[in-house]
Amino acid sequence: MALERYGYRVVSAGDGLTGLELFREGRHDLLLLDVMLPGLDGIGLCRRIRETSMDPVLMMSARGDALEVVSGLEAGADDYVVKPVDTAVLVARIRSLLRRAVYAPAQADRARPESHRPDDRDRDRDPALLVFGDLTIDTAGLEVSLAGRPVALAPTELRLLLEFAAHPGTVLDRQALLRNVWDYGWDGDSRVVDLCVQRLRKKIGADRIETVRGFGYKLRR
């Protein structure tokens, strides 16, 4: 009801299995999942969604339960809110995720053929093409490939990679990443950054993003 007052069209489900059916039946701009759903909980539902979709996922968790937060983010959620949550804060998080989704369309549908592996000559011809070893980032087409194969990234993962790629070799601290990638206008939970970096490493290579202890992360040149 609160989201409808802000102009959103909402389809709701009272349990995880019904939510999975609704997800499969139609297109949705964003998925808001409660961790404590009956039948199939929100974390399990998020994992099922991530098997086929990179749609934005916002997880809701009980206050003070760090394990739920971490489990939700590891399952593929883009962000989380802690209940009880102020409606204005919830809407702000939703708007932030929707901006990321518009900025970062799914790359898999528009990826380059595997036979085309950009090299330095491609980069010279196209300044929007960033190449880091076998990792290629098309900042204009918002496409990512590894060794010539397309890499499917969730909107937040892509924005995080673009932020790193804009500052290769530069250490970026967690609070700066929260501001620039998650659009947080205040200090947020750095676990969001750490777990998104973990997911990104699994997709582009564990050694591509270096941890600088006590400071943050940087993308290897």
C-alpha positions as CSV (number, residue, x, y, z in Angstrom):
1,M,0.0,0.0,0.0
2,A,2.8,2.4,0.8
3,L,4.6,1.8,-2.5
4,E,1.3,2.3,-4.4
5,R,1.0,5.7,-2.8
6,Y,4.3,6.5,-4.4
7,G,3.0,5.5,-7.8
8,Y,4.4,2.0,-8.1
9,R,2.4,-0.9,-9.4
10,V,2.8,-3.8,-7.0
11,V,2.2,-7.5,-7.4
12,S,2.5,-9.3,-4.1
13,A,2.8,-12.9,-2.9
14,G,2.4,-14.3,0.6
15,D,4.9,-17.1,0.2
16,G,8.1,-17.9,-1.7
17,L,6.7,-20.5,-4.1
18,T,3.8,-18.2,-5.2
19,G,6.4,-15.4,-5.6
20,L,8.5,-17.6,-7.8
21,E,5.4,-18.4,-10.0
22,L,4.6,-14.7,-10.3
23,F,8.2,-13.9,-11.2
24,R,8.1,-16.5,-14.0
25,E,4.8,-15.3,-15.3
26,G,5.6,-11.7,-16.0
27,R,8.2,-9.0,-16.2
28,H,9.1,-6.9,-13.2
29,D,11.3,-3.9,-12.7
30,L,12.4,-4.9,-9.2
31,L,11.9,-7.7,-6.7
32,L,11.4,-6.9,-3.0
33,L,11.9,-10.1,-1.0
34,D,11.4,-10.7,2.7
35,V,13.8,-13.2,4.2
36,M,11.2,-14.9,6.4
37,L,8.8,-16.0,3.6
38,P,6.9,-19.3,4.3
39,G,7.5,-22.3,2.1
40,L,10.5,-21.0,0.2
41,D,12.3,-18.3,2.1
42,G,13.5,-15.1,0.6
43,I,17.1,-16.3,0.3
44,G,16.1,-19.5,-1.5
45,L,13.8,-17.5,-3.7
46,C,16.7,-15.1,-4.6
47,R,18.9,-18.0,-5.6
48,R,16.2,-19.4,-7.8
49,I,15.7,-16.0,-9.4
50,R,19.4,-15.6,-10.0
51,E,19.4,-18.8,-12.0
52,T,17.7,-17.1,-14.9
53,S,17.5,-13.3,-14.2
54,M,19.7,-10.4,-13.3
55,D,16.7,-8.2,-12.3
56,P,17.3,-5.9,-9.3
57,V,16.6,-7.6,-6.0
58,L,16.1,-5.7,-2.7
59,M,16.1,-8.0,0.4
60,M,14.3,-7.2,3.7
61,S,15.7,-8.7,6.9
62,A,15.0,-8.6,10.6
63,R,16.7,-6.0,12.7
64,G,20.1,-7.0,14.0
65,D,20.3,-10.3,12.2
66,A,23.7,-10.0,10.4
67,L,23.5,-13.6,9.2
68,E,20.4,-13.0,7.2
69,V,21.9,-9.9,5.6
70,V,25.0,-11.7,4.6
71,S,23.1,-14.8,3.3
72,G,20.8,-12.6,1.3
73,L,23.7,-10.7,-0.4
74,E,25.6,-13.9,-1.0
75,A,22.5,-15.3,-2.7
76,G,22.6,-12.4,-5.2
77,A,20.6,-9.6,-3.7
78,D,21.7,-6.1,-4.8
79,D,20.9,-4.4,-1.5
80,Y,19.0,-4.8,1.7
81,V,16.9,-2.9,4.2
82,V,16.4,-3.7,7.8
83,K,12.9,-3.9,9.3
84,P,11.2,-1.9,10.5
85,V,12.0,0.5,7.7
86,D,10.7,4.0,7.0
87,T,8.8,4.2,3.8
88,A,10.8,7.1,2.5
89,V,14.0,5.1,3.0
90,L,12.5,2.1,1.3
91,V,11.5,4.2,-1.7
92,A,14.9,5.8,-1.9
93,R,16.6,2.4,-2.0
94,I,14.1,1.2,-4.7
95,R,14.7,4.3,-6.8
96,S,18.5,3.8,-6.5
97,L,18.2,0.2,-7.7
98,L,16.0,1.2,-10.6
99,R,18.5,3.8,-11.7
100,R,21.2,1.2,-11.7
101,A,19.0,-1.2,-13.7
102,V,18.3,1.5,-16.4
103,Y,22.0,2.3,-16.5
104,A,23.1,-1.3,-16.8
105,P,20.9,-3.4,-19.1
106,A,21.6,-7.1,-19.4
107,Q,24.7,-7.7,-21.4
108,A,24.1,-11.2,-22.4
109,D,21.4,-10.3,-24.9
110,R,23.8,-7.9,-26.8
111,A,27.2,-9.5,-26.4
112,R,29.8,-9.6,-29.2
113,P,30.3,-12.9,-31.0
114,E,32.9,-15.1,-29.2
115,S,35.1,-15.0,-32.3
116,H,35.7,-11.3,-31.8
117,R,38.2,-10.7,-29.0
118,P,39.1,-7.0,-28.7
119,D,42.8,-6.2,-28.7
120,D,44.8,-3.0,-28.4
121,R,43.8,-2.0,-31.9
122,D,40.1,-2.2,-31.0
123,R,40.8,0.0,-27.9
124,D,42.6,2.6,-30.1
125,R,39.6,2.7,-32.4
126,D,37.0,2.8,-29.7
127,P,37.9,4.8,-26.6
128,A,34.8,3.3,-24.9
129,L,36.4,-0.1,-24.9
130,L,38.5,-0.9,-21.9
131,V,40.8,-3.9,-21.9
132,F,42.4,-5.5,-18.8
133,G,44.2,-8.6,-20.0
134,D,41.4,-11.0,-21.2
135,L,38.7,-8.8,-19.5
136,T,37.0,-6.4,-21.9
137,I,34.5,-3.7,-20.8
138,D,32.5,-1.8,-23.4
139,T,31.5,1.3,-21.4
140,A,29.2,2.6,-24.2
141,G,27.4,-0.7,-24.9
142,L,27.6,-1.8,-21.3
143,E,28.9,-5.2,-22.3
144,V,31.5,-7.3,-20.5
145,S,33.4,-10.3,-21.8
146,L,36.1,-12.5,-20.4
147,A,38.4,-14.3,-22.9
148,G,35.8,-13.5,-25.6
149,R,32.8,-14.9,-23.8
150,P,30.0,-12.6,-22.5
151,V,29.7,-12.2,-18.8
152,A,26.3,-11.7,-17.3
153,L,26.4,-9.2,-14.5
154,A,23.6,-7.9,-12.2
155,P,23.1,-4.1,-12.5
156,T,25.0,-3.4,-9.2
157,E,27.8,-5.7,-10.2
158,L,28.2,-3.9,-13.5
159,R,28.2,-0.5,-11.9
160,L,30.8,-1.6,-9.4
161,L,33.0,-2.9,-12.2
162,L,32.6,0.3,-14.2
163,E,33.6,2.3,-11.1
164,F,36.8,0.2,-10.7
165,A,37.5,0.4,-14.5
166,A,37.2,4.2,-14.3
167,H,40.1,4.2,-11.8
168,P,42.3,1.3,-12.7
169,G,45.2,0.8,-10.2
170,T,43.6,3.2,-7.7
171,V,42.5,2.1,-4.3
172,L,38.8,2.8,-3.7
173,D,37.5,2.8,-0.2
174,R,34.2,1.1,0.8
175,Q,32.4,4.4,1.7
176,A,33.3,5.9,-1.7
177,L,32.0,2.8,-3.4
178,L,28.7,3.0,-1.4
179,R,28.2,6.6,-2.5
180,N,29.1,6.1,-6.1
181,V,27.7,2.7,-6.8
182,W,24.9,2.3,-4.3
183,D,23.9,6.0,-4.3
184,Y,24.0,6.1,-0.5
185,G,24.0,9.7,0.7
186,W,25.0,8.4,4.1
187,D,27.4,5.9,5.5
188,G,26.1,2.4,4.8
189,D,26.9,-1.2,5.7
190,S,30.2,-2.0,4.0
191,R,29.2,-5.7,3.9
192,V,27.2,-4.8,0.8
193,V,30.4,-3.8,-0.9
194,D,32.5,-6.8,0.3
195,L,29.9,-9.3,-0.8
196,C,29.3,-7.7,-4.2
197,V,33.1,-7.7,-4.8
198,Q,33.1,-11.4,-4.0
199,R,30.4,-12.1,-6.5
200,L,32.1,-10.0,-9.1
201,R,35.4,-11.9,-8.5
202,K,33.7,-15.2,-9.2
203,K,32.6,-13.9,-12.6
204,I,35.7,-12.0,-13.8
205,G,38.5,-13.8,-12.0
206,A,39.5,-13.9,-8.3
207,D,42.8,-12.0,-8.8
208,R,41.3,-9.2,-11.0
209,I,40.2,-7.1,-8.0
210,E,42.9,-6.7,-5.3
211,T,42.1,-6.2,-1.6
212,V,44.2,-3.5,0.0
213,R,43.8,-4.2,3.7
214,G,42.7,-1.3,5.8
215,F,41.8,0.8,2.8
216,G,39.6,-0.9,0.1
217,Y,39.9,-2.4,-3.3
218,K,41.5,-1.7,-6.7
219,L,41.3,-3.2,-10.2
220,R,44.6,-4.5,-11.4
221,R,45.7,-2.9,-14.6
